[in-house]
Amino acid sequence: MHQIVSTRAETSRRWWVLAIVVAAQFMFGVDAFIVNVAIPTIAAELHATPAQIEAVIAIYLIAYATLVVTGGRLGDIHGTRNVFIAGVAGFSVTSLWCGLAQSGPELIIARLAQGATAALMVPQVLATLHLLFSDTARARAFGIYGIVLGLAGAAGFLLGGVLVTLDLAGLGWRAVFFVNVPFGVIIIAAALKIMPTVPRRSGTRLDIPGAIVLFVGLLCLIGPLLFGHDLNWTAWIWLVMAAGVAVIAAFVRLERSVARRGGMPLIDLALLSDRAFMRGLVAVFFFFFANLSFYLIMTMFMQKGLQIPPLQAGLVFVPLALTFVIASRHSGMRARHRGTLVLIEGCALQIVGLGVLVATVQAIASPSALLLALVLMIFGYGQGLVMAPLSSAVLSSVKPASAGAGSGMYGTTTQIGNAAGVAAIGAVFFAVEGATSARLALLAACALFVLSIIISAAFLSWMRRASA
């Protein structure tokens, strides 16, 4: 009898643990979108250049992308509970630092630290779900996780607009970062009381040199895209990008050297020879290249080009985010019947959405926030059709023994794609905007969105033919 009661208590407890880790994931997801709404206000108050504004978003993604695998390994070494609590604490402290920043460069450095701490926190969420839900409740647990991911986007846009508009205690945009602090404290307190201690995994080691070299290489490749316009694209900018290519090549050689010495490289080198998986990663890169940057460009266009207030600009994205959640729920069922074809359909629908957006902006001098919200729902539904089943399609070729490494490479690729898209498409937007108008800049950015989505769809089609 005692055993039954104990089992019931443990079963009930794991759902509370799920609530704790998913709350941290929600905070991370909200933070990714809340900043976009506040970006124009941040730029005005800190007198930040366009390059610095892009860097505020991109540097966060680069830090997260290069350290997320290391964060997962640290969870294996020191226990997911300990690393999760350390990650949430670090994320809260660095959020406070972001809110206290007095200049563009300081905010960039604070965002770098915030991305690094997020890389400690987020991997423990999925690891905890994987450990606690190995029975029939697994599908329900991951379903809750997926819904929270979608709702985080809507909440981020809405909360960003509300906080900037209300200007609580005269904090203005700083409140979008300060809001993480009390939530982080609550999550830490709950985790200390409820989360179980997970045994450490023996034999797991860190590849610190690999993480550092990858970070430097990505910074050399993406950094010039961020600051090239401000520096008039001088010759040394291109030299830095060339150095970035050399550093990435050196990273691969370093990883092979680590493997030969019996160490644990940051990436699974065997996956580099898996053609299906690598084609999938190319599709993933271009898909995410076109997506997060879209929100930055639309936010800048609405607030600077159309003079739409921050609250209304945030509300414009809420129907898009909710449509994304609905499409994500539909995509699983459609994928079972149509396979990877649903991904190509989703890409096509995104292109249609962008086409309708361009036509609307061209036909109407000052489209209302409501009209833009309705138009963007098309893009959001297409995005939702692709986003949910994309990871399953790309990882399907990976052997079970390499599932963890493949997931790590997938996650890293998505964030690198996000950072590269913000840098490249943002550079085009700000360059054209400076020369002509925000409207033409949006059209140029949309053209790049369409190109990247077409390339992603082409690689997905290639995958589909190869698997047929």
C-alpha positions in Angstrom: 0.0 0.0 0.0 2.8 2.3 1.0 4.5 1.6 -2.4 1.3 2.5 -4.3 1.0 5.8 -2.4 4.7 6.5 -3.0 4.3 5.8 -6.7 1.3 8.1 -6.9 3.2 10.8 -5.1 6.1 10.5 -7.5 3.8 10.5 -10.5 2.1 13.7 -9.2 5.5 15.2 -8.4 6.9 14.8 -12.0 4.1 16.9 -13.4 5.1 19.7 -11.0 8.7 19.3 -12.2 7.3 19.5 -15.7 5.7 22.8 -14.8 8.9 24.2 -13.4 11.2 23.3 -16.4 8.5 24.3 -18.9 8.2 27.7 -17.1 11.9 28.2 -17.7 11.5 27.3 -21.3 8.6 29.8 -21.5 10.7 32.5 -20.0 13.4 31.8 -22.6 10.9 31.8 -25.5 9.3 35.0 -24.3 12.7 36.7 -24.1 13.5 35.8 -27.7 10.5 37.7 -29.0 9.9 40.4 -26.3 13.2 42.1 -27.3 12.1 42.6 -30.9 9.1 44.8 -29.9 11.4 47.0 -27.7 14.2 47.3 -30.3 13.2 50.6 -31.8 12.8 52.2 -28.3 16.2 50.7 -27.2 17.9 52.2 -30.3 16.4 55.6 -29.7 17.3 55.8 -26.0 20.8 54.3 -26.2 21.6 56.1 -29.5 22.5 52.7 -30.8 23.6 52.2 -34.4 21.7 49.7 -36.7 24.7 47.4 -36.4 24.5 47.5 -32.6 20.8 46.8 -32.7 21.3 43.7 -34.9 24.1 42.6 -32.6 21.9 42.8 -29.5 19.9 39.9 -31.1 22.6 38.1 -33.1 25.2 37.9 -30.3 22.7 36.3 -28.0 22.0 33.6 -30.6 25.7 33.0 -31.4 26.5 32.5 -27.7 23.6 30.2 -27.2 24.4 28.2 -30.4 28.1 27.6 -29.6 27.5 26.7 -25.9 24.2 24.7 -26.0 26.0 21.4 -26.5 28.4 22.2 -23.8 25.5 23.1 -21.5 23.9 19.7 -22.2 27.2 17.9 -21.4 27.5 19.9 -18.1 24.1 18.6 -17.2 25.4 15.0 -17.7 28.5 15.7 -15.6 27.0 17.7 -12.7 23.4 16.7 -12.8 20.5 18.3 -14.7 19.0 19.8 -11.5 22.2 21.6 -10.4 23.0 22.9 -13.9 19.3 23.9 -14.5 19.3 26.0 -11.3 22.7 27.6 -12.1 21.4 28.4 -15.6 18.2 30.0 -14.4 20.2 32.0 -11.8 22.6 33.2 -14.5 19.8 34.0 -16.9 18.1 36.1 -14.2 21.3 38.0 -13.3 22.3 38.7 -16.9 18.7 39.9 -17.6 19.1 42.4 -14.8 22.4 43.5 -16.4 20.7 43.9 -19.8 18.1 46.1 -18.1 20.7 48.3 -16.5 22.9 48.7 -19.6 23.8 52.3 -20.4 25.0 52.0 -23.9 24.7 49.8 -27.0 28.1 48.1 -26.5 27.3 47.3 -22.9 23.9 45.8 -23.9 25.7 43.7 -26.5 28.1 42.3 -23.9 25.2 41.7 -21.4 23.3 39.8 -24.2 26.3 37.7 -24.9 26.4 36.6 -21.2 22.6 36.1 -21.3 22.9 33.8 -24.3 25.6 31.8 -22.6 23.5 31.3 -19.4 20.5 30.3 -21.5 22.7 27.6 -23.0 23.1 26.1 -19.5 19.4 26.3 -18.7 17.5 25.2 -21.8 19.2 21.8 -22.5 18.2 20.6 -19.1 14.5 21.1 -19.9 14.4 18.4 -22.6 16.8 16.2 -20.6 14.5 16.4 -17.6 11.4 15.5 -19.7 13.3 12.6 -21.3 14.3 11.2 -17.9 10.9 11.7 -16.1 8.5 10.7 -18.9 9.5 7.4 -20.4 6.0 5.8 -20.2 2.7 6.5 -22.0 2.5 10.0 -20.5 5.5 11.0 -22.6 3.4 12.2 -25.6 1.2 14.3 -23.3 4.3 15.9 -21.6 5.9 16.8 -24.9 2.6 18.0 -26.2 2.5 20.5 -23.3 6.1 21.5 -24.1 5.2 22.2 -27.7 2.2 24.3 -26.9 4.2 26.4 -24.5 6.8 27.0 -27.2 4.1 28.4 -29.4 2.4 30.5 -26.7 5.8 32.0 -25.7 5.9 33.8 -29.0 2.5 35.4 -28.6 3.2 36.3 -25.0 6.5 37.8 -25.9 5.1 40.1 -28.6 2.2 41.1 -26.4 4.2 41.6 -23.2 6.8 43.6 -25.0 4.3 46.0 -26.3 2.5 46.4 -23.0 5.7 47.0 -21.0 7.1 49.5 -23.4 3.8 51.4 -23.6 3.0 51.4 -19.8 6.5 52.6 -19.0 6.2 51.1 -15.5 8.1 53.3 -12.9 9.7 55.1 -15.8 11.7 52.0 -16.7 10.6 52.0 -20.4 12.2 49.2 -22.4 14.3 48.1 -19.4 11.2 46.3 -18.0 11.4 43.7 -20.8 14.6 42.4 -19.2 13.7 43.1 -15.6 10.6 40.9 -15.9 12.8 37.8 -16.0 14.2 38.4 -12.6 11.2 37.7 -10.3 10.1 34.8 -12.5 13.7 33.4 -12.3 13.6 33.6 -8.5 10.3 31.8 -8.3 11.5 29.0 -10.7 14.7 28.6 -8.7 12.8 28.4 -5.4 10.4 25.8 -6.8 13.3 23.8 -8.4 15.2 23.6 -5.1 12.1 22.2 -3.4 10.7 19.9 -6.0 13.2 18.9 -8.7 14.8 15.5 -8.0 18.5 15.0 -8.0 19.6 13.1 -11.1 22.6 10.8 -11.0 25.6 12.1 -13.0 26.7 10.3 -16.1 30.2 8.9 -15.9 32.7 9.3 -18.7 31.3 12.6 -20.1 33.9 15.2 -20.8 33.8 18.8 -22.1 35.3 20.1 -25.3 36.0 23.6 -24.2 38.6 24.4 -26.9 36.1 23.3 -29.5 33.4 25.6 -28.1 35.8 28.6 -28.1 37.1 28.0 -31.6 33.5 27.6 -33.0 32.4 30.8 -31.2 35.4 32.8 -32.7 34.7 31.4 -36.1 31.0 32.3 -36.1 31.8 35.7 -34.7 34.3 36.4 -37.5 31.8 35.2 -40.1 28.7 37.0 -38.8 30.2 40.0 -37.1 31.2 41.7 -40.3 27.7 41.4 -41.6 26.5 43.3 -38.5 29.1 46.1 -38.6 30.1 46.2 -42.3 27.6 49.0 -43.1 28.8 51.2 -40.2 32.4 50.7 -41.3 31.8 51.3 -45.0 32.7 47.7 -45.9 36.4 48.4 -45.7 38.8 45.7 -47.0 39.7 44.3 -43.6 36.0 43.5 -43.0 36.3 40.9 -45.8 39.6 39.7 -44.4 37.9 39.0 -41.1 35.1 37.0 -42.9 37.8 35.0 -44.7 39.5 34.4 -41.4 36.1 33.1 -40.1 36.0 30.5 -42.8 39.6 29.4 -41.9 38.7 29.2 -38.2 35.6 27.0 -39.0 37.8 24.7 -41.1 40.3 24.6 -38.2 37.4 23.7 -35.9 36.6 20.6 -37.9 40.3 19.6 -37.8 40.4 20.2 -34.1 37.3 18.0 -33.5 38.9 15.2 -35.4 42.1 15.6 -33.3 40.0 15.4 -30.1 38.3 12.2 -31.4 41.7 10.6 -32.3 42.9 11.3 -28.7 39.9 9.5 -27.3 38.1 12.7 -26.2 34.5 13.8 -26.7 34.3 16.3 -29.6 31.6 19.0 -29.6 30.0 17.4 -32.7 29.7 13.8 -33.8 32.1 13.7 -36.8 30.4 10.6 -38.2 27.3 12.7 -38.9 29.3 15.0 -41.2 29.5 12.1 -43.7 25.7 11.4 -43.5 24.5 13.1 -46.7 20.8 13.0 -45.9 21.4 14.6 -42.5 23.7 17.3 -43.9 21.2 18.1 -46.6 18.6 18.4 -43.9 20.8 20.8 -41.9 21.2 23.0 -45.0 17.4 23.2 -45.3 17.2 24.0 -41.6 19.8 26.7 -41.8 18.0 28.5 -44.6 14.6 28.1 -43.1 15.7 29.7 -39.8 17.7 32.2 -41.7 14.4 33.5 -43.1 12.3 33.4 -39.9 13.6 35.2 -36.8 15.0 38.1 -38.9 11.5 38.5 -40.3 10.2 39.6 -36.9 13.0 42.1 -36.4 12.4 43.7 -39.9 8.6 43.8 -39.5 9.0 45.4 -36.1 11.3 48.1 -37.4 9.1 48.7 -40.4 5.9 49.1 -38.4 7.3 51.3 -35.7 9.7 53.5 -37.8 8.1 53.3 -41.3 4.4 53.3 -40.4 4.7 55.0 -37.0 2.6 52.2 -35.3 3.0 52.4 -31.5 4.9 49.5 -29.7 1.7 48.0 -28.1 -0.1 47.9 -31.5 3.0 46.5 -33.2 3.2 43.8 -30.6 -0.5 42.9 -31.0 0.0 42.6 -34.8 2.1 39.4 -34.2 -0.3 37.8 -31.7 -2.7 36.3 -34.3 0.4 35.1 -36.2 1.7 33.3 -33.2 -1.7 31.7 -32.4 -2.0 30.6 -36.0 1.5 29.1 -35.7 0.3 27.1 -32.7 -2.8 25.8 -34.6 -0.7 24.9 -37.7 1.8 23.1 -35.4 -1.0 20.9 -34.1 -2.2 20.2 -37.7 1.2 19.5 -39.1 1.8 16.3 -37.2 -1.3 14.7 -38.6 -0.6 16.0 -42.1 3.0 14.8 -41.9 1.8 11.3 -41.2 -0.2 11.2 -44.4 2.0 13.4 -46.7 5.5 12.9 -45.3 8.0 15.7 -46.0 5.7 17.1 -48.7 3.9 19.1 -45.9 7.2 20.9 -45.2 7.4 22.0 -48.9 3.7 23.1 -48.7 4.5 25.1 -45.6 7.4 26.9 -47.3 5.1 27.7 -50.3 2.5 29.1 -48.0 5.1 31.3 -46.3 6.1 32.7 -49.7 2.4 33.4 -50.5 2.1 35.2 -47.2 5.2 37.3 -48.0 3.7 38.0 -51.4 0.4 39.2 -49.9 2.3 41.3 -47.5 4.3 43.0 -50.2 1.2 43.6 -52.3 -0.6 45.1 -49.3 2.3 47.5 -48.4 2.5 48.5 -52.1 -1.2 49.1 -52.6 -1.9 50.9 -49.3 0.2 53.8 -48.1 -0.5 53.3 -44.4 -2.0 49.8 -43.8 -3.6 49.5 -40.3 -2.3 47.2 -37.6 -5.4 45.0 -37.9 -4.9 44.6 -41.7 -1.2 43.6 -41.2 -2.2 41.2 -38.5 -4.6 39.4 -40.8 -2.1 39.3 -43.6 0.7 37.9 -41.4 -1.6 35.0 -40.3 -0.9 33.4 -43.7 2.9 33.5 -43.1 2.4 32.2 -39.5 0.4 29.2 -40.6 3.0 28.3 -43.2 5.7 28.7 -40.6 3.8 26.4 -38.2 3.4 23.7 -40.8 7.2 23.5 -41.3 8.6 24.2 -37.8 7.0 21.3 -35.9 7.8 18.3 -38.2 11.1 19.7 -39.5 13.2 18.3 -36.7 11.6 14.9 -37.1 12.2 14.8 -40.8 15.9 15.9 -40.5 16.7 13.6 -37.6 14.9 10.6 -39.1 18.1 9.5 -40.9 20.2 9.7 -37.7 20.9 6.3 -36.0 19.5 6.0 -32.4 23.0 5.9 -30.9 23.7 9.4 -32.4 20.3 10.9 -31.5 21.7 13.2 -28.9 24.6 14.4 -31.0 22.2 14.9 -34.0 19.8 16.9 -31.9 22.6 19.1 -30.6 23.8 19.8 -34.2 20.2 20.5 -35.2 19.7 23.0 -32.3 23.1 24.7 -33.0 22.3 25.0 -36.7 18.9 26.7 -36.0 20.5 29.3 -33.9 23.3 29.9 -36.3 20.7 30.3 -39.1 18.8 32.8 -36.9 21.9 34.8 -36.1 23.1 34.8 -39.7 19.6 35.9 -41.0 19.4 38.8 -38.5 22.9 39.9 -39.6 22.5 39.5 -43.4 18.9 40.5 -43.9 19.1 43.2 -41.2 22.2 44.6 -43.0 20.2 44.8 -46.3 17.2 46.4 -44.6 19.2 49.1 -42.8 21.4 49.8 -45.9 18.4 50.3 -48.2 16.4 52.2 -45.5 19.3 54.6 -45.1 19.4 55.2 -48.9 15.6 55.4 -49.6 12.7 54.4 -47.4 11.6 51.7 -44.9 9.0 50.5 -47.5 11.7 49.7 -50.1 13.9 48.2 -47.4 11.1 45.9 -46.4 10.6 44.8 -50.1 14.4 44.1 -50.4 14.3 42.1 -47.2 11.2 40.1 -48.3 13.1 39.2 -51.5 15.9 37.7 -49.4 13.3 35.9 -47.3 11.7 34.4 -50.4 15.2 33.3 -51.7 16.1 31.6 -48.5 12.8 29.8 -48.2 13.1 28.6 -51.8 16.6 27.2 -51.1 15.2 25.5 -47.9 12.3 24.0 -49.9 14.7 22.8 -52.6 16.8 20.9 -50.1 13.7 19.5 -48.4 12.5 18.3 -51.9 15.9 16.7 -52.4 15.5 14.9 -49.1 12.1 13.7 -50.1 13.2 12.3 -53.4 16.2 10.6 -51.8 14.0 8.9 -49.2 11.4 7.8 -51.7 
